[in-house]
């Protein structure tokens, strides 16, 4: 464990000096912390639990804990063979023990039965991280029946980055924490390409989620190229060389390994939602560009590619902020038969539904919000917004046009 902490301590100090994560977790209850690889789960936990050995937190503020890292093959093998070894480790600890941290719990789902026992019988608290919910869901794992809260961690938000946030860099490279330590475009490009390869090898192939890797590799590129568009499953299946059932399963793998999310079409009933095409958004703009092999193509303002990247960034940013704020909002989009589209519909219990049009222009004009204004009467008591790069606040009829960061504040997300 000391070696692992030594490897990460410099990065942890660097990250902590630059950003303050938005994650707010109570210390009174066990929790799952789920998120894709590289989003900073382990780094955040080291900062919370390790104290002076891994960060600049004073020793008096560090927590008495046992750290189990299932990314270590020897640890995974040992505990897969005998999960109850954890109890022996706990009993061997000197002094009072507050927490047990288990990193990448999905690698040994059977450990959750032992965790359940330790919570109930020993009064311990557990911090459990995972980069995939698939094995936990598919393996009928013991999810602790409410004894542990579920939190998610994402790439860095604009508010976490604060003064270090740069929109052009966020659109081009994404906001995975490790990028903060890289200085050149070549380094960032190589990191993102390596990330995509790691995802294929470690999350997909080594966990036996697909029977053949080549079709899934082709699928990832096609899915990345279709990012943010209504999914035409038959077209994707043709491009990949697989059937539609397999393609739908592939999209489910992406969701369950936390590298993207489906944005369902808006409808007033579940049946209608299921009969229309969802959109898929990768969890990070840089990873999407790496998978679509477009990292070498500059993103220039006032181009279609820039507009798509800005929409992608803002939709996943809103998703992240809603999750961190623990708000029970539902996100969807609308595209009518005559191709009128609303980029984002945010249903907020107890509050008016928010209709959001996203424009990358720095000069919003009435023509930019014409479709939104036309659609608004179909949503009684809804609020209509246009979020853009225009620094001036404007109103066209009932549509409130705001700089995107101020728009997020208006929605109560920052």
MARVEXPA-744778 format. One line per field, with one value per residue (C-alpha): y, z, x; residue number from 1; residue in three letters. Coordinates in nm, 3 decimals. Layout:
N
c2 = [Y ...]
c3 = [Z ...]
c1 = [X ...]
num = [NUM ...]
residuo = [ALA ...]
***
This chain:
414
c2 = [0.000 0.239 0.203 0.287 0.594 0.708 0.687 0.897 1.143 1.404 1.395 1.415 1.725 1.885 1.816 1.931 2.261 2.324 2.205 2.140 1.847 1.902 1.562 1.594 1.265 1.221 1.047 0.891 0.615 0.366 0.455 0.340 0.582 0.491 0.648 0.571 0.505 0.818 1.042 1.071 0.832 0.685 1.024 1.173 0.881 0.908 1.274 1.191 0.890 0.871 1.205 1.296 0.981 1.068 1.439 1.746 1.678 1.687 1.341 1.444 1.477 1.145 0.859 0.517 0.288 -0.030 0.014 -0.278 -0.221 -0.480 -0.337 -0.533 -0.880 -1.051 -0.881 -0.961 -1.325 -1.367 -1.220 -1.386 -1.718 -1.631 -1.312 -1.366 -1.282 -0.922 -0.998 -1.140 -0.822 -0.608 -0.802 -0.776 -0.395 -0.221 0.036 0.154 0.127 0.378 0.284 0.008 0.131 -0.122 0.009 -0.141 -0.355 -0.485 -0.707 -0.928 -0.881 -1.162 -0.927 -0.737 -1.020 -0.979 -0.601 -0.646 -0.868 -0.624 -0.327 -0.512 -0.707 -0.492 -0.142 -0.054 0.193 0.112 0.328 0.119 0.240 0.095 0.180 -0.053 -0.124 -0.410 -0.695 -0.576 -0.564 -0.873 -1.086 -1.019 -0.868 -0.770 -0.393 -0.362 -0.279 0.089 0.042 0.232 0.545 0.560 0.855 0.919 1.090 1.248 1.433 1.779 2.035 2.398 2.506 2.257 2.387 2.747 2.986 2.695 2.624 2.688 2.614 2.554 2.301 2.136 2.094 1.970 1.746 1.696 1.737 1.411 1.505 1.354 1.604 1.875 1.730 1.726 2.032 1.957 1.869 1.558 1.436 1.495 1.319 1.016 1.000 0.998 0.736 0.522 0.574 0.438 0.134 0.075 0.082 -0.184 -0.408 -0.373 -0.292 -0.485 -0.766 -0.874 -0.876 -1.091 -0.848 -0.923 -1.246 -1.073 -0.757 -0.643 -0.572 -0.383 -0.181 -0.082 -0.006 0.236 0.442 0.448 0.532 0.816 0.954 0.941 1.109 1.338 1.218 1.003 0.646 0.463 0.111 -0.048 0.191 0.138 -0.240 -0.226 -0.016 -0.242 -0.570 -0.694 -0.733 -0.473 -0.684 -0.688 -0.313 -0.245 -0.466 -0.270 0.060 -0.099 -0.196 0.168 0.281 0.014 0.082 0.451 0.592 0.746 0.805 0.777 1.087 0.964 1.141 1.347 1.196 1.193 0.814 0.543 0.359 0.660 0.716 0.361 0.387 0.671 0.691 0.794 0.991 0.875 1.107 0.990 1.104 1.321 1.528 1.430 1.057 1.089 1.265 0.998 0.718 0.895 0.951 1.326 1.452 1.585 1.796 2.147 2.269 2.614 2.846 2.901 2.549 2.259 2.047 2.321 2.356 1.981 1.976 2.268 2.100 1.774 1.951 2.144 1.847 1.624 1.920 1.966 1.592 1.602 1.905 1.752 1.433 1.624 1.836 1.513 1.660 1.428 1.580 1.394 1.491 1.434 1.596 1.665 1.616 1.642 1.484 1.815 1.823 2.093 2.014 2.120 2.022 1.957 1.929 1.928 1.804 1.938 1.809 2.100 2.349 2.450 2.229 2.397 2.392 2.461 2.548 2.534 2.761 2.808 3.154 3.462 3.675 3.528 3.656 3.595 3.347 3.123 3.064 3.058 2.684 2.702 2.993 2.803 2.493 2.669 2.694 2.312 2.320 2.511 2.681 2.584 2.813 2.857 2.930 2.968 2.902 3.031 3.199 3.541 3.740 3.955 3.860 3.900 3.822 3.739 3.703 3.433 3.295 3.397 3.404 3.374 3.316 2.943 2.974 3.220 2.985 2.703 2.937 3.028 2.659 2.637 2.400 2.610]
c3 = [0.000 0.078 -0.277 -0.429 -0.211 -0.301 -0.672 -0.637 -0.363 -0.597 -0.824 -0.526 -0.391 -0.736 -0.796 -0.450 -0.496 -0.825 -0.773 -0.506 -0.592 -0.563 -0.413 -0.076 0.112 0.470 0.702 0.896 0.649 0.417 0.050 -0.305 -0.520 -0.885 -1.188 -1.500 -1.479 -1.434 -1.288 -0.957 -0.721 -0.565 -0.549 -0.366 -0.122 -0.048 0.028 0.263 0.440 0.408 0.551 0.569 0.398 0.069 0.086 0.292 0.536 0.895 1.060 1.325 1.055 0.881 0.950 1.093 0.798 0.615 0.242 0.004 -0.362 -0.595 -0.891 -0.750 -0.910 -0.594 -0.381 -0.630 -0.651 -0.274 -0.193 -0.485 -0.338 0.018 0.070 0.447 0.460 0.488 0.832 0.940 0.819 1.010 1.332 1.291 1.281 1.584 1.757 1.660 1.295 1.145 0.780 0.534 0.180 -0.102 -0.440 -0.753 -0.563 -0.888 -0.938 -0.646 -0.600 -0.341 -0.100 -0.062 0.150 0.386 0.382 0.474 0.769 0.889 0.877 1.073 1.320 1.366 1.319 1.054 0.768 0.414 0.121 -0.195 -0.536 -0.875 -1.239 -1.359 -1.232 -1.481 -1.277 -0.967 -1.146 -1.361 -1.083 -0.846 -0.606 -0.258 -0.292 0.086 0.078 0.165 0.411 0.172 -0.026 -0.396 -0.529 -0.869 -0.971 -1.310 -1.496 -1.354 -1.386 -1.482 -1.126 -0.981 -1.214 -1.127 -1.259 -1.431 -1.654 -2.025 -2.255 -2.564 -2.375 -2.227 -2.571 -2.728 -2.456 -2.202 -1.828 -1.690 -1.385 -1.516 -1.801 -1.545 -1.516 -1.893 -2.069 -2.441 -2.693 -2.786 -2.425 -2.395 -2.723 -2.624 -2.283 -2.432 -2.691 -2.415 -2.205 -2.487 -2.522 -2.145 -2.148 -2.419 -2.252 -1.884 -1.865 -2.161 -2.272 -1.938 -1.779 -2.063 -2.142 -2.515 -2.699 -2.981 -2.936 -3.299 -3.354 -3.025 -3.124 -3.449 -3.253 -3.023 -3.317 -3.480 -3.150 -3.091 -3.439 -3.371 -3.032 -2.957 -3.248 -3.221 -3.247 -3.567 -3.444 -3.787 -3.940 -3.653 -3.681 -4.053 -3.999 -3.720 -3.893 -3.615 -3.557 -3.384 -3.069 -3.031 -3.089 -2.824 -2.586 -2.669 -2.579 -2.254 -2.180 -2.228 -1.981 -1.724 -1.740 -1.681 -1.997 -2.126 -2.077 -2.285 -2.328 -2.382 -2.607 -2.422 -2.391 -2.133 -2.100 -2.061 -2.362 -2.587 -2.456 -2.545 -2.898 -3.003 -3.054 -2.762 -2.799 -2.647 -2.498 -2.394 -2.045 -2.161 -2.473 -2.495 -2.470 -2.738 -2.970 -2.904 -2.985 -3.301 -3.409 -3.432 -3.176 -3.450 -3.601 -3.448 -3.308 -3.455 -3.338 -3.579 -3.722 -3.697 -3.514 -3.254 -3.208 -3.155 -2.907 -2.712 -2.694 -2.584 -2.315 -2.177 -2.164 -1.977 -1.754 -1.657 -1.592 -1.363 -1.168 -1.117 -0.981 -0.745 -0.622 -0.563 -0.750 -0.873 -1.220 -1.542 -1.865 -2.216 -2.558 -2.810 -3.185 -3.358 -3.686 -3.865 -3.721 -3.458 -3.181 -2.822 -2.709 -2.346 -2.137 -1.761 -1.562 -1.207 -0.945 -0.780 -1.027 -1.385 -1.657 -1.816 -2.194 -2.296 -2.639 -2.667 -2.916 -2.960 -3.112 -2.935 -3.080 -3.002 -3.231 -3.240 -3.525 -3.301 -3.065 -3.320 -3.284 -2.906 -2.906 -3.147 -2.924 -2.589 -2.598 -2.592 -2.244 -2.007 -1.720 -1.860 -1.860 -2.182 -2.197 -2.453 -2.319 -2.539 -2.563 -2.588 -2.283 -2.288 -2.125 -2.358 -2.379 -2.688 -2.585 -2.316 -2.401 -2.159 -2.331 -2.095 -2.103 -2.035 -1.695 -1.573 -1.715 -1.493 -1.196 -1.288 -1.284 -0.933 -1.038 -0.933]
c1 = [0.000 0.285 0.419 0.081 0.044 0.393 0.319 0.006 0.105 0.257 -0.048 -0.285 -0.108 -0.104 -0.473 -0.578 -0.396 -0.575 -0.933 -1.192 -1.417 -1.793 -1.856 -2.030 -2.050 -2.164 -1.918 -2.204 -2.289 -2.117 -2.122 -2.053 -1.854 -1.904 -1.742 -1.543 -1.170 -0.960 -1.229 -1.044 -1.226 -0.913 -0.743 -1.041 -1.052 -0.681 -0.729 -1.018 -0.869 -0.492 -0.392 -0.025 0.095 -0.074 -0.161 -0.087 -0.373 -0.240 -0.209 -0.462 -0.729 -0.665 -0.906 -0.824 -0.887 -0.801 -0.736 -0.792 -0.698 -0.851 -0.658 -0.364 -0.390 -0.266 -0.534 -0.808 -0.702 -0.669 -1.009 -1.184 -1.070 -1.161 -1.367 -1.375 -1.003 -1.123 -1.262 -0.927 -0.754 -1.002 -0.949 -0.570 -0.577 -0.433 -0.649 -0.999 -1.095 -1.339 -1.351 -1.268 -1.194 -1.231 -1.118 -1.284 -1.535 -1.690 -1.386 -1.496 -1.873 -1.885 -1.707 -2.033 -2.179 -1.883 -1.928 -2.293 -2.195 -1.927 -2.165 -2.432 -2.219 -1.909 -2.048 -1.791 -1.833 -1.722 -1.619 -1.659 -1.546 -1.630 -1.567 -1.842 -2.190 -2.230 -2.082 -2.266 -2.601 -2.554 -2.411 -2.702 -2.453 -2.560 -2.608 -2.649 -3.022 -2.990 -2.706 -2.477 -2.555 -2.464 -2.263 -2.107 -1.785 -1.728 -1.454 -1.391 -1.670 -1.611 -1.690 -1.439 -1.170 -1.255 -0.992 -0.817 -1.117 -1.064 -1.359 -1.146 -0.933 -1.243 -1.399 -1.075 -0.931 -1.208 -1.160 -1.022 -0.809 -0.483 -0.481 -0.394 -0.045 0.016 0.152 0.170 -0.099 0.100 0.098 -0.276 -0.345 -0.137 -0.303 -0.653 -0.561 -0.412 -0.726 -0.941 -0.713 -0.715 -1.094 -1.099 -0.844 -0.927 -1.297 -1.430 -1.203 -1.055 -1.401 -1.541 -1.822 -1.807 -1.728 -1.536 -1.335 -1.304 -1.676 -1.690 -1.383 -1.555 -1.872 -1.689 -1.567 -1.911 -2.083 -1.837 -1.901 -2.279 -2.241 -2.536 -2.750 -3.065 -2.940 -3.030 -2.963 -2.995 -2.739 -2.496 -2.540 -2.464 -2.149 -2.028 -2.113 -2.339 -2.711 -2.927 -2.962 -2.583 -2.558 -2.821 -2.624 -2.308 -2.475 -2.589 -2.228 -2.123 -2.388 -2.309 -1.934 -2.016 -1.853 -2.172 -2.540 -2.855 -3.067 -3.421 -3.672 -3.931 -4.276 -4.552 -4.556 -4.294 -4.436 -4.388 -4.035 -3.941 -4.080 -3.850 -3.475 -3.255 -2.934 -2.606 -2.346 -2.000 -1.909 -1.618 -1.556 -1.189 -1.259 -1.528 -1.282 -1.020 -1.264 -1.383 -1.019 -1.068 -0.816 -0.589 -0.869 -0.874 -1.205 -1.267 -1.547 -1.835 -1.809 -2.054 -1.796 -1.745 -2.121 -2.161 -1.872 -2.019 -2.361 -2.195 -1.994 -2.289 -2.527 -2.281 -2.189 -2.554 -2.581 -2.276 -2.398 -2.743 -2.584 -2.355 -2.648 -2.848 -3.145 -3.419 -3.436 -3.510 -3.333 -3.463 -3.473 -3.747 -3.749 -4.086 -4.192 -4.129 -3.774 -3.832 -3.585 -3.522 -3.174 -3.256 -3.572 -3.520 -3.819 -3.789 -4.035 -4.211 -4.063 -4.139 -3.995 -3.692 -3.656 -3.296 -3.161 -2.780 -2.603 -2.228 -2.273 -2.136 -2.416 -2.759 -3.031 -3.404 -3.367 -3.157 -3.449 -3.732 -3.796 -3.790 -4.036 -4.261 -4.262 -4.303 -4.687 -4.702 -4.544 -4.775 -4.590 -4.248 -3.945 -3.747 -3.375 -3.102 -2.751 -2.471 -2.130 -2.294 -2.181 -2.494 -2.823 -3.122 -3.493 -3.693 -4.054 -4.063 -3.719 -3.444 -3.102 -2.807 -2.431 -2.404 -2.237 -2.500 -2.763 -2.637 -2.657 -3.016 -3.104 -2.956 -2.677 -2.377]
num = [1 2 3 4 5 6 7 8 9 10 11 12 13 14 15 16 17 18 19 20 21 22 23 24 25 26 27 28 29 30 31 32 33 34 35 36 37 38 39 40 41 42 43 44 45 46 47 48 49 50 51 52 53 54 55 56 57 58 59 60 61 62 63 64 65 66 67 68 69 70 71 72 73 74 75 76 77 78 79 80 81 82 83 84 85 86 87 88 89 90 91 92 93 94 95 96 97 98 99 100 101 102 103 104 105 106 107 108 109 110 111 112 113 114 115 116 117 118 119 120 121 122 123 124 125 126 127 128 129 130 131 132 133 134 135 136 137 138 139 140 141 142 143 144 145 146 147 148 149 150 151 152 153 154 155 156 157 158 159 160 161 162 163 164 165 166 167 168 169 170 171 172 173 174 175 176 177 178 179 180 181 182 183 184 185 186 187 188 189 190 191 192 193 194 195 196 197 198 199 200 201 202 203 204 205 206 207 208 209 210 211 212 213 214 215 216 217 218 219 220 221 222 223 224 225 226 227 228 229 230 231 232 233 234 235 236 237 238 239 240 241 242 243 244 245 246 247 248 249 250 251 252 253 254 255 256 257 258 259 260 261 262 263 264 265 266 267 268 269 270 271 272 273 274 275 276 277 278 279 280 281 282 283 284 285 286 287 288 289 290 291 292 293 294 295 296 297 298 299 300 301 302 303 304 305 306 307 308 309 310 311 312 313 314 315 316 317 318 319 320 321 322 323 324 325 326 327 328 329 330 331 332 333 334 335 336 337 338 339 340 341 342 343 344 345 346 347 348 349 350 351 352 353 354 355 356 357 358 359 360 361 362 363 364 365 366 367 368 369 370 371 372 373 374 375 376 377 378 379 380 381 382 383 384 385 386 387 388 389 390 391 392 393 394 395 396 397 398 399 400 401 402 403 404 405 406 407 408 409 410 411 412 413 414]
residuo = [UNK UNK UNK UNK UNK UNK UNK UNK UNK UNK UNK UNK UNK UNK UNK UNK UNK UNK UNK UNK UNK UNK UNK UNK UNK UNK UNK UNK UNK UNK UNK UNK UNK UNK UNK UNK UNK UNK UNK UNK UNK UNK UNK UNK UNK UNK UNK UNK UNK UNK UNK UNK UNK UNK UNK UNK UNK UNK UNK UNK UNK UNK UNK UNK UNK UNK UNK UNK UNK UNK UNK UNK UNK UNK UNK UNK UNK UNK UNK UNK UNK UNK UNK UNK UNK UNK UNK UNK UNK UNK UNK UNK UNK UNK UNK UNK UNK UNK UNK UNK UNK UNK UNK UNK UNK UNK UNK UNK UNK UNK UNK UNK UNK UNK UNK UNK UNK UNK UNK UNK UNK UNK UNK UNK UNK UNK UNK UNK UNK UNK UNK UNK UNK UNK UNK UNK UNK UNK UNK UNK UNK UNK UNK UNK UNK UNK UNK UNK UNK UNK UNK UNK UNK UNK UNK UNK UNK UNK UNK UNK UNK UNK UNK UNK UNK UNK UNK UNK UNK UNK UNK UNK UNK UNK UNK UNK UNK UNK UNK UNK UNK UNK UNK UNK UNK UNK UNK UNK UNK UNK UNK UNK UNK UNK UNK UNK UNK UNK UNK UNK UNK UNK UNK UNK UNK UNK UNK UNK UNK UNK UNK UNK UNK UNK UNK UNK UNK UNK UNK UNK UNK UNK UNK UNK UNK UNK UNK UNK UNK UNK UNK UNK UNK UNK UNK UNK UNK UNK UNK UNK UNK UNK UNK UNK UNK UNK UNK UNK UNK UNK UNK UNK UNK UNK UNK UNK UNK UNK UNK UNK UNK UNK UNK UNK UNK UNK UNK UNK UNK UNK UNK UNK UNK UNK UNK UNK UNK UNK UNK UNK UNK UNK UNK UNK UNK UNK UNK UNK UNK UNK UNK UNK UNK UNK UNK UNK UNK UNK UNK UNK UNK UNK UNK UNK UNK UNK UNK UNK UNK UNK UNK UNK UNK UNK UNK UNK UNK UNK UNK UNK UNK UNK UNK UNK UNK UNK UNK UNK UNK UNK UNK UNK UNK UNK UNK UNK UNK UNK UNK UNK UNK UNK UNK UNK UNK UNK UNK UNK UNK UNK UNK UNK UNK UNK UNK UNK UNK UNK UNK UNK UNK UNK UNK UNK UNK UNK UNK UNK UNK UNK UNK UNK UNK UNK UNK UNK UNK UNK UNK UNK UNK UNK UNK UNK UNK UNK UNK UNK UNK UNK UNK UNK UNK UNK UNK UNK UNK UNK UNK UNK UNK UNK UNK UNK UNK UNK UNK UNK UNK UNK UNK UNK UNK UNK]
***
